[in-house]
């Protein structure tokens, strides 16, 4: 199993930046894919970005050019750098790990972007 703990959420003005972190309870070297999803108020959870063990990123069209996903295997941590934030980025952001084909989720961190 993998426990995931997110941090870094908060309130920010439009145009600002936040950096989310997700720490895993075990080494992430063997975790095939890690990433970030979000759930805006009243909407379904959606993909934000993923990164493979070979550092190959994948982004939702809505965040391309503004968000950057990265991972530090030595620290068992995945990051999401969010720049040029917009009010529509407001959501609970969840960390995800795909470990032996099983998905694991963190409890989420709230990001609120004010206009």
C-alpha angles and dihedrals in degrees: 000000000000127000116202127197121191127201140166102070123133147118119312136165122248110277092030132114139239133181119213123200131198120194119197125212092228139032111295094204089096095044109106099206134005128183155137132272130178139205116206118206110287094001138099125266113271139189117263105170142329135195129199129217088262089057095252108153130207124192138191111246090242093064103034111128092016106059129052125195121202140162136214107201093187089061096037087235138134122198136202115199109198119194133173090024119199131202088250088064088070107122147108106278118214129196116223133195126190104208119174088341092304119117119226125191138199122222093255139241124241120238117190121186116193123206 
